Amino acid sequence: MSAFDHKKALADIPHKPGVYQYYDVEGTLIYIGKAKDLRNRVGSYFNQDNQMNGKTRVLVSKIRRISFTIVDTEIDAWLLENSLIKKHLPRYNIMLKDDKTYPWIIIKKESFPRVYWTRKMVKDGSTYFGPYASVGMMHTILDLIKETYTLRTCNLPLTIQNINDGKFKVCLEYQIGNCKGPCQNYQTKADYDQNIEEIKDILNGKIGNVIREVKQVVKKASEDLNFELAHNYQKKLLVLEKYQSKSTVVNSAITNVDVVSIASDERYAFVNYLKVMNGSIIQTQTIEIKKRLDETDEELLTIAITEFRTKFKSTSKEIIVPFPISLVDSNLKFTEPKLGEKKKLLELSEKNVMFFKREKLNQYEKLNPDLRTDRILSQMQKDLRLTQLPQHIECFDNSNFQGKYPVSAIVVFKDAKPSKKDYRHFNVKTVEGPNDFATMEEAVYRRYKRMLEEEQQLPQLIIIDGGKGQLSSAVSSLKKLGIDKKVTVIGIAKRLEELYYPGDSFPLYLDKKSETLKVIQQLRDEAHRFGITFHRKKRDQGTLKTELEIIPGIGKTTADKLLVKFKSVKRIKEAKAEELAEILNKKQIIALNDYFKA
């Protein structure tokens, strides 16, 4: 039996709320659990060998595969876990935890409906809301309904005939104000039904209406100096404001629905499937499809729908989809939700499929780095509107110090990675004073004039660290060399990460998280680092030479020779006379010693 590499599995699990599933060597689902943080919870099973009980230790020893489904909140994780456990009854869930059920709020199908909570769903036409993972929150909602609406709590058969026949009398609940007495026609059915409709709105998640109602109660109670009532409702208000008004699994009115979504690239497609029964997700899976031809997302999604419905024996008449499907089936209805609860289910499916895609592609790229390179280059070609893949990119940056010691640096990236052996420095020769534009023009001209002379292959993309001025200077040099139409050149402004194209009045802005922008920033930063390093060295040497040239009898040429031999002023100062004599005459040695002794 092969060992399970839990560290590798954990690396693919996110720090998000959700449900995890353990499978044994035969592919059998053996355990389902929920977590506020999936990675931390799953990891805890493999980090407490000395603390685990015997049953948990046996469970961990049998794990050979882990799958998971991410959800929006911890509450959603509880609800989904409960649904999946009831559906699959994994062996170790029965052994390790109570098979508890979560409560629902029911609006009973009857004349003058009662509203109460239950753990059993009966198909009698009643409307169920939930399940509620938080029993406390459920009671808060019920208490609010009870105190806001005066509904009957008795189980009398309040038919219109029985009421008109005078078979009932009002009870204590009426006397103390908790009921309006529909049993004796003190409350009309129309008025009662209006209350029920408002309660349905509340239970359907329109919590804003509830909060406004509670605020009015608090305000009126304060005005009436009923501070106890105001305090009680203020506590309810704080709870409700924290409550997420709609859970992913909410209303039992959504029955027997399939949800699918897709994410794809040039090579792979990933499809997520959710099966919803009575408002609960009871099945979830994401599959991978390797493209063979240039199939559309619609074609792939149609294939996946057929696969899922066969595998899970789905009989649903409605399928929630992210875009129109041309599949014709008189027994099927395809829904593209724009708002509401079904839209939220679709968004959950899309969240899962996007995460699955990202993780799978990351795995493939770790095994085959060329895949990542191809993807990044293709994305850069698309983002930057290039006619060819930018396999060879060069970036220029200028440096100077108060107009002195101007230098230009060029860094080279090949296949989106630094090619340091191709980095170059330029000592500016034709520019006097602080002229950044002229410095850029000279560096670009010298670089590509030499490449043309040596018949080297030109880059597909040139990046200029600077705005429109530096970019125009670079383009001027390319035009002189006759290659301005053969390569793409863009400028990047440092402040707002604006990308400029020659002749364009407005810059291009890329998403701050895009890989294209990250590669460009890496090029720019590397060019700046490389240029600054060379500039500081040249500046330091220039400062040293200036100091040596102050000494009587030592000129520029002699100072250069001293620095080449001794590398620093400190070493020159410490050098012996015989070492200095290799460059200086006796008069110069005396002058140098007198200078350093002063």
Residue pairs with C-beta under 8 A, 6 or more apart in sequence:
1 25
2 25
2 64
4 63
4 64
6 43
6 45
6 46
6 63
9 42
9 65
9 66
10 39
10 42
10 43
10 46
12 359
12 363
13 20
13 38
13 39
13 42
13 66
13 68
14 38
14 39
14 70
14 355
15 37
15 38
15 39
15 40
16 37
16 38
16 70
17 35
17 36
17 37
17 38
17 70
17 71
17 72
17 73
17 74
17 76
17 77
18 34
18 35
18 38
18 68
18 69
18 70
18 71
18 77
18 80
19 32
19 33
19 34
19 35
19 68
19 69
19 71
19 77
19 80
19 81
19 84
20 32
20 33
20 34
20 35
20 38
20 41
20 42
20 66
20 67
20 68
21 29
21 31
21 32
21 66
21 67
21 68
21 84
21 90
22 29
22 30
22 31
22 32
22 33
22 59
22 62
22 63
22 65
22 66
22 90
22 92
23 29
23 30
23 63
23 64
23 65
23 66
23 67
24 30
24 62
24 63
24 64
25 62
25 64
27 65
29 88
29 90
30 59
30 62
30 63
30 90
30 91
30 92
31 59
31 63
31 90
31 91
31 92
31 93
31 96
32 81
32 84
32 85
32 88
32 90
32 93
33 41
33 81
34 74
34 77
34 78
34 80
34 81
35 41
35 42
35 77
36 74
36 77
38 68
38 70
42 66
42 68
45 52
45 56
45 59
45 60
45 63
46 60
49 57
52 60
55 92
55 95
55 96
56 96
59 92
59 96
69 80
69 284
69 352
70 351
70 352
70 355
71 77
71 80
71 248
71 348
72 248
72 348
72 351
73 244
73 247
73 248
75 133
75 134
75 244
75 247
76 247
76 248
76 249
76 348
78 102
78 133
79 102
79 131
79 133
79 247
79 248
79 249
79 280
79 281
80 248
80 249
80 280
80 281
80 284
82 100
82 101
82 102
82 131
82 133
82 280
83 249
83 280
83 281
83 282
84 281
84 282
84 283
84 284
85 93
85 99
86 99
86 101
86 282
87 282
87 283
93 99
101 119
101 131
102 119
102 130
102 131
102 132
102 133
103 117
103 118
103 119
103 130
103 131
103 132
103 135
103 138
104 117
104 118
104 119
104 121
104 128
104 129
104 130
104 131
104 132
104 252
105 115
105 116
105 117
105 128
105 129
105 130
105 132
105 138
105 141
105 142
105 203
106 115
106 116
106 117
106 118
106 126
106 127
106 128
106 129
107 113
107 114
107 115
107 126
107 127
107 129
107 196
107 199
107 200
107 203
108 114
108 115
108 116
108 126
109 124
109 125
109 126
109 127
110 158
111 157
111 158
111 159
111 160
111 189
112 152
112 158
112 182
112 189
112 192
113 196
114 151
114 152
114 153
114 155
115 142
115 145
115 151
115 196
115 199
116 142
116 153
117 138
117 139
117 142
121 128
121 252
121 278
127 200
127 252
127 253
128 252
128 278
128 279
129 203
129 204
129 250
129 251
129 252
130 138
130 250
130 252
130 279
131 249
131 280
132 138
133 247
137 239
137 243
140 236
140 239
140 240
140 243
141 202
141 203
143 236
144 202
144 210
144 214
144 236
144 240
145 151
145 199
145 202
146 178
148 213
148 217
149 195
149 198
149 199
150 177
150 178
150 179
150 180
151 179
151 192
151 195
152 158
152 173
152 179
152 182
152 183
153 173
153 178
153 179
154 171
154 173
154 183
156 162
156 168
156 183
158 168
158 182
158 183
160 189
162 168
163 182
163 183
163 184
163 185
164 185
166 184
168 183
168 184
169 183
169 184
170 179
170 181
170 183
170 184
170 186
171 179
173 179
174 180
174 181
174 186
180 186
180 187
180 191
180 192
181 187
182 188
182 189
182 192
198 209
201 209
202 209
202 210
203 251
204 246
204 250
204 251
205 245
205 246
205 250
205 341
206 245
207 240
207 243
207 245
208 245
210 240
211 237
211 240
211 241
214 233
214 236
214 237
214 240
215 237
217 229
217 230
217 233
218 230
218 233
218 234
218 237
221 227
221 229
221 230
221 233
222 230
246 341
246 344
248 281
248 344
248 345
248 348
249 279
249 280
249 281
250 279
250 341
251 279
251 341
252 278
252 279
253 279
254 276
254 278
254 279
254 341
254 342
254 345
255 276
255 277
255 278
255 279
256 276
256 277
256 315
256 316
256 317
256 318
257 275
257 276
257 316
257 318
257 319
257 320
257 342
257 345
258 273
258 274
258 275
258 276
258 305
258 308
258 309
258 314
258 316
258 318
258 319
258 320
259 273
259 274
259 275
259 276
259 319
259 320
259 345
259 346
259 348
259 349
260 271
260 272
260 273
260 274
260 301
260 304
260 305
260 308
260 319
260 320
260 321
260 322
260 349
261 271
261 272
261 321
261 322
261 346
261 349
261 350
261 352
261 353
262 269
262 270
262 271
262 272
262 297
262 300
262 301
262 304
262 322
262 353
263 269
263 270
263 350
263 353
263 354
263 356
263 357
264 270
264 291
264 297
264 300
264 357
265 357
265 361
265 375
266 291
266 378
267 290
267 291
268 288
268 289
268 290
268 291
268 357
268 360
268 361
269 288
269 289
269 291
269 295
269 297
269 300
270 286
270 287
270 288
270 289
270 353
270 356
270 357
270 360
271 286
271 287
271 289
271 300
271 301
271 304
271 308
271 353
272 284
272 285
272 286
272 349
272 350
272 352
272 353
272 356
273 283
273 284
273 285
273 286
273 287
273 304
273 308
273 312
273 349
274 281
274 283
274 284
274 345
274 348
274 349
275 281
275 282
275 283
275 284
275 312
275 314
275 316
276 282
276 345
283 312
284 352
285 308
286 352
286 353
286 356
287 304
287 307
287 308
288 356
288 360
289 300
289 303
289 304
291 300
297 323
298 323
298 324
298 325
298 326
301 321
301 325
302 325
302 326
302 327
305 319
305 325
305 327
308 314
309 316
317 331
317 332
317 333
318 332
318 333
318 334
318 335
319 325
319 332
319 333
319 334
319 335
320 335
320 336
320 337
320 342
320 345
320 346
320 349
321 334
321 335
321 336
321 346
322 336
322 346
322 350
323 336
324 334
324 336
325 334
327 334
335 342
337 343
337 345
337 346
361 371
361 375
364 371
365 371
365 372
365 375
373 415
373 416
373 417
376 416
376 515
376 516
376 519
377 389
377 390
377 391
377 415
377 416
378 389
379 514
379 515
379 516
380 386
380 389
380 390
380 416
380 461
380 515
380 516
380 519
381 388
381 389
381 390
383 510
383 514
383 516
384 390
384 461
384 488
384 490
384 499
384 508
384 516
386 460
386 461
386 488
387 488
388 460
389 460
390 459
390 460
390 461
390 488
391 414
391 415
391 460
392 412
392 413
392 414
392 457
392 458
392 459
392 460
392 461
393 412
393 413
393 414
393 459
393 460
393 461
393 462
393 463
393 519
393 523
394 410
394 411
394 412
394 413
394 447
394 459
394 461
394 462
394 463
395 410
395 411
395 413
395 462
395 463
395 464
395 465
395 523
395 524
395 526
395 527
396 408
396 409
396 410
396 440
396 443
396 444
396 447
396 462
396 463
396 464
396 465
396 474
396 527
397 408
397 409
397 410
397 411
397 465
397 524
397 527
397 528
397 530
397 531
398 406
398 407
398 408
398 409
398 436
398 439
398 440
398 443
398 465
398 466
398 470
398 531
399 406
399 407
399 408
399 409
399 531
399 532
399 534
399 535
400 406
400 407
400 434
400 436
400 439
400 535
401 535
401 539
402 434
403 433
403 434
404 539
404 542
405 535
405 538
405 539
405 542
406 428
406 431
406 434
406 439
407 425
407 426
407 427
407 428
407 531
407 534
407 535
407 538
408 425
408 426
408 428
408 439
408 440
408 442
408 443
408 531
409 423
409 424
409 425
409 426
409 527
409 528
409 530
409 531
409 534
410 423
410 424
410 425
410 426
410 443
410 447
410 527
411 418
411 423
411 523
411 526
411 527
411 530
412 418
412 419
412 422
412 423
412 459
413 419
413 519
413 522
413 523
414 422
416 519
418 526
423 530
424 447
425 530
425 531
425 534
426 442
426 443
426 446
426 447
427 538
428 439
428 442
428 443
429 442
430 438
430 442
431 438
431 439
431 442
436 466
436 469
436 470
437 469
437 470
437 472
437 473
438 473
440 464
440 466
440 470
440 473
440 474
441 473
441 474
441 476
441 477
442 477
444 462
444 464
444 473
444 474
444 477
444 478
445 477
445 480
445 481
448 458
448 477
448 478
448 481
448 483
449 481
451 458
452 481
452 483
458 483
458 486
458 487
459 487
460 487
460 488
461 487
461 488
461 489
461 490
462 474
462 478
462 487
462 488
462 489
462 490
463 489
463 490
463 491
463 492
463 520
463 523
463 524
464 470
464 471
464 474
464 489
464 490
464 491
464 492
465 491
465 492
465 494
465 524
465 527
465 528
466 491
466 492
466 493
466 494
467 491
467 493
467 498
467 500
468 491
468 500
470 491
471 489
471 490
471 491
471 500
471 502
472 502
474 489
474 491
475 484
475 489
475 502
478 484
478 487
478 489
484 502
489 502
490 499
490 500
490 501
491 499
491 500
492 498
492 499
492 500
492 520
492 524
493 500
493 507
494 524
496 507
496 509
497 509
497 510
497 512
497 517
497 521
498 507
498 508
498 509
499 507
499 508
499 509
499 510
499 520
500 507
500 508
501 508
510 516
510 517
510 520
511 517
541 563
544 559
544 563
544 568
544 569
545 556
545 559
545 560
545 563
547 569
548 554
548 558
548 559
548 562
548 563
548 569
548 572
549 555
549 556
549 559
550 595
551 588
551 591
551 592
551 595
552 591
553 587
553 588
553 591
554 562
554 584
554 588
554 591
554 592
558 583
558 584
558 588
561 583
562 572
562 583
562 584
563 572
565 582
565 583
566 572
566 575
572 580
572 592
573 596
577 589
580 589
580 592
581 589
584 592
